[in-house]
Amino acid sequence: MKQLAENTAVADEIDNNRNKSDENDNSEQESRKESAVSDISDEKEAEEDEFHNLAEDVHALTDDNFKEEKESVERQVDFNTENDVVYSDDQIQVLEGLEAVRKRPGMYIGDTTTRGLHHLIYEIVANSVDEALAGRCDKIVVTLQADGSVKVVDDGSGIPVGIHPKMGIPTVEVVHTILHAGGKFGGGAYSISGGLHGVGASVVNALSEWMEVYVKRDGKIHYIRFERGKTVKPLTVVGECPVNETGTCTIFKPDQEIFPDVTFDFALMLTRYREMAFLNKEVTIILQDARNGENENMIVKNLHYDGGIISFVEYLNKKKECLHPEPIYIAHADDAAKMFVEVAMQYNNSYVENVYTYANNIATVEGGTHLTGFRSALTKVINDYARNFKLLKDNDRNLSGEDVREGLTAIISVKLPDPQFEGQTKTKLGNAEMRTLVESTITDELSTYLAEHPVEAKIIVSKCIDAMSARDAARKARELTRRKSVFDSVSLPGKLSDCQEKDPELCEIFIVEGDSAGGSAKSGRERKYQAILPLWGKMLNVERARIDKVYNNEKLQPIVIALGTGLGSDFNIEKLRYNKVIIMADADVDGAHIRTLLLTFFFRHMKPLVEQGHVFIACPPLYMVEDNSGKKYYAYSDSELENLKVEHNWKNPRIQRYKGLGEMDKEQLWETTMNPETRRLLKVNVKDLQDADETMDLLMGDQVEPRRDFIQSNAALAQID
């Protein structure tokens, strides 16, 4: 092993070939690795990665501490969804009668759990929002009442109350008692709508213990009452109001025969209706909880955002460190097709994709064609920019969709006259024409943005390239998970006593033989920049081991994880957490064996670590000599001991022969072996790779005979204690 090590002055031997990142970048690299590895699974990656919409998080928008930026309000683009057609009785189209909703409620609201219970409110509110989109409503008030009922009031045009020309009963009764009856089937009352294809009001009525509807229209207040879907009090006029005062008030109480739990979650509602307020900047939604009484006991949330989806993105990112100051805002209207796409997006320093997608205000939690168009365009635009401006090298692979979406918060909101949804509860948009519109819009507008904002563009692309590197490491680690490889753990080893400094250039780690010596080293170190990793037992001889055993070895795992570089084909010197890796073992045969095993491991599986001069061997003293005055001296070899005797003219000094590191206390270990000003280190160099390779194979390989011949030939050179 003499060819692998030579004495050197430590200060002159540090290799500065690497460019180290600063403290924040180093922490980010570690966090990125943890994040990437924690998502490893044994399953094969799907061709289309699974979409997780934050609209599924029922408490995502409960924080009230948010103030809109003026610039966000001014950047909004308006899309005209107003309708001049008068909302009247002959615009209510009837497709079929109400059937078996109470028998099979899951077919209409998904389920009868808490989610289905809250869906009842949503359906009534959605009708009011459709009125707002049509330009006929400015305010919606939703109140949870003390008796368990819910009241929804809007200032829209009011549900028509005249006799329906086809059904021969009041139109408001048709809307609430006949399935697939509503003003959204081509009657012209709504250009854009998101109601459940006319089943909303009737289904809510069918699943309620009772429902009451008040309509202000034509200067009169109309009233009708239902119980479990059946009319029990026909439409009557119960009062008068100003002619220009219109609107609908719906009060219903969910039926306990249908819903096991009829307790509403105010926080869940707050998220959903704050979301609606962001999506519809024209309307104010007031959410009230009066279950504990009105007046001072009532909780009131006033939800209105002039900034629309730009403010939405700012709200989602308010506790994150954003990579560019303002969200990117893109909007485009296809007037001929009466379709509108609106996107706000902003990157932050996290490692997850946060996306909300909507079609006509409906949360499309499974994505759909609008999401597909967005993803496709985003990936293409960022790759094109990275190639054009040489941020990706010619031999680099393209950034994947996951790479360009890491740390992205985005709102995708589209509006179209005839949305096609997969499933009754509308969780996935199916309109093919919307993909084309979104894809072309994002391609054109995002390309322009990146060209006009080169600083932000470079930051975004760099983030994506970092994500690609992290994902590659995770993908390689995934291949090892079935063998329980070293990458299964995303935390630092339990026995590691890490240092406080985060700049790798200033840090060093001592790999110490034995727990007892490790304890002394831990107590005696300079904790600001020195880390201690104690090892126990002897290492695996990697020269004789299959690669799967190397990855699985419990003695080597702590080393790999602590250094942070990976190993083999995964090795990345830029992720090295310590500039010096110091092997500290006893100055005896066992210590030499451990040093050789570790050097073999580093040379075979972390070769750049050795080649770039990061590996050192600590040299603890063999002797401590104390003179008559009590002053202590240290000798690192027999020859040094004899020189000390001659130099000081000692006749019978007190001499202690150290049998191991554990015999030194923390002060002695610091002074002799760890203090940079007094210690001795051997820096491991590889002068001849071929010669080193042959030596490793000779000393540590499977062939016994060549090793025996070597030992016999060099036996005379051995020093026996």
GIZIZI-V702673 format. One record per backbone hydrogen bond with DSSP energy under -1.0 kcal/mol. CO is the residue of the C=O (numbers start at 0). NH is the residue of the N-H. Records with the same first field share a line. If there is no record, write none. Layout:
# GIZIZI-V702673
CO = NH, NH
This chain:
# GIZIZI-V702673
0 = 3
3 = 684
5 = 682
9 = 12
21 = 25
22 = 26
23 = 27
24 = 28
25 = 29
26 = 30
27 = 31
28 = 32
29 = 33
30 = 34
31 = 35
32 = 36
33 = 37
36 = 39
52 = 55
53 = 56
56 = 59
63 = 65
68 = 72
69 = 73
70 = 74
87 = 90
88 = 91
92 = 181
99 = 103
103 = 106
104 = 107, 108
105 = 109
108 = 110
112 = 116
113 = 117
114 = 118
117 = 121
118 = 122
119 = 123
120 = 124
121 = 125
122 = 126
123 = 127
124 = 128
125 = 129
126 = 130
127 = 131
128 = 132
129 = 133
130 = 135
131 = 134
133 = 82
137 = 283
138 = 154
139 = 285
140 = 152
141 = 287
142 = 150
143 = 289
144 = 147
148 = 144
149 = 251
150 = 142
151 = 249
152 = 140
161 = 170
163 = 167
168 = 163
169 = 173
170 = 174
171 = 175
172 = 176
173 = 177
178 = 95
179 = 94
181 = 92
194 = 196
195 = 198
197 = 180
198 = 202
199 = 203
200 = 204
201 = 205
202 = 206
204 = 207
206 = 254
207 = 227
209 = 252
210 = 225
211 = 250
212 = 223
213 = 248
214 = 221
215 = 246
216 = 219
218 = 240
219 = 216
220 = 237
221 = 214
222 = 235
223 = 212
224 = 231, 232
225 = 210
226 = 229
229 = 226
232 = 224
235 = 222
238 = 220
241 = 244
246 = 215
247 = 153
248 = 213
249 = 151
250 = 211
251 = 149
252 = 208
254 = 257, 258
264 = 268
265 = 269
266 = 270
267 = 271
268 = 272
269 = 273
270 = 274
271 = 275
272 = 276
273 = 277
274 = 278
275 = 279
279 = 282
283 = 139
284 = 302
285 = 141
286 = 300
287 = 143
288 = 298
289 = 292
293 = 296
294 = 297
298 = 288
300 = 286
302 = 284
304 = 307
306 = 309
307 = 311
308 = 312
309 = 313
310 = 314
311 = 315
312 = 316
316 = 319
320 = 348
327 = 344
329 = 342
331 = 340
333 = 337, 338
338 = 333
339 = 414
340 = 331
341 = 412
342 = 329
343 = 410
344 = 327
345 = 408
346 = 322
353 = 409
354 = 53
355 = 411
356 = 363
357 = 413
358 = 361
361 = 358
362 = 364
363 = 366
366 = 428
367 = 371
368 = 372
369 = 373
370 = 374
371 = 375
372 = 376
373 = 377
374 = 378
375 = 379
376 = 380
377 = 381
378 = 382
379 = 383
380 = 384
381 = 385
382 = 386
383 = 387
384 = 388
385 = 390, 391
386 = 389
392 = 395
399 = 403
404 = 407
406 = 347
407 = 353
408 = 345
409 = 355
410 = 343
411 = 357
412 = 341
413 = 359
414 = 339
419 = 429
421 = 426
422 = 425
426 = 365
427 = 421
428 = 368
431 = 435
432 = 436
433 = 437
434 = 438
435 = 439
436 = 440
437 = 441
438 = 442
439 = 443
440 = 444
441 = 445
442 = 446
443 = 447
444 = 448
445 = 449
446 = 450
447 = 451
448 = 452
452 = 456
453 = 457
454 = 458
455 = 459
456 = 460
457 = 461
458 = 462
459 = 463
460 = 464
461 = 465
462 = 466
463 = 467
464 = 468
465 = 469
466 = 470
467 = 471
468 = 472
469 = 473
470 = 474
471 = 475
472 = 476
473 = 477
474 = 478
476 = 479
479 = 482, 484
480 = 483
484 = 487
492 = 495
496 = 531
502 = 505
503 = 506, 578
506 = 578, 579
507 = 530
508 = 581
509 = 532
510 = 583
511 = 534
513 = 517
514 = 518
515 = 519
516 = 520
517 = 521
518 = 522
519 = 523
520 = 524
525 = 528, 529
526 = 499
527 = 500
528 = 507
530 = 509
531 = 496
532 = 511
534 = 513
539 = 541
540 = 543
545 = 549
546 = 550
547 = 551
548 = 552
552 = 556
555 = 559
556 = 560
557 = 561
558 = 562
559 = 563
562 = 576
564 = 571
566 = 569
567 = 570
571 = 574
572 = 575
579 = 508
580 = 615
581 = 510
582 = 617
583 = 512
585 = 587
587 = 591
588 = 592
589 = 593
590 = 594
591 = 595
592 = 596
593 = 597
594 = 598
595 = 599
596 = 600
597 = 601
598 = 602
599 = 603
600 = 604
601 = 605
604 = 567
605 = 608
606 = 610
607 = 611
608 = 613
609 = 612
613 = 580
614 = 683
615 = 582
616 = 681
621 = 657
622 = 634
623 = 655
624 = 632
625 = 653
626 = 629
630 = 626
632 = 624
634 = 621, 622
636 = 640
637 = 641
638 = 642
639 = 643
640 = 644
641 = 645
642 = 646
643 = 647
644 = 649
653 = 625
655 = 623
659 = 662
660 = 663
664 = 668
665 = 669
666 = 670
667 = 671
668 = 672, 673
669 = 674
674 = 677, 678
679 = 618
681 = 616
682 = 5
687 = 691
688 = 692
689 = 693
690 = 694
691 = 695
692 = 696
693 = 697
694 = 698
695 = 699
696 = 700
703 = 707
704 = 708
705 = 709
706 = 710
707 = 711
708 = 712
709 = 713
713 = 716
714 = 717
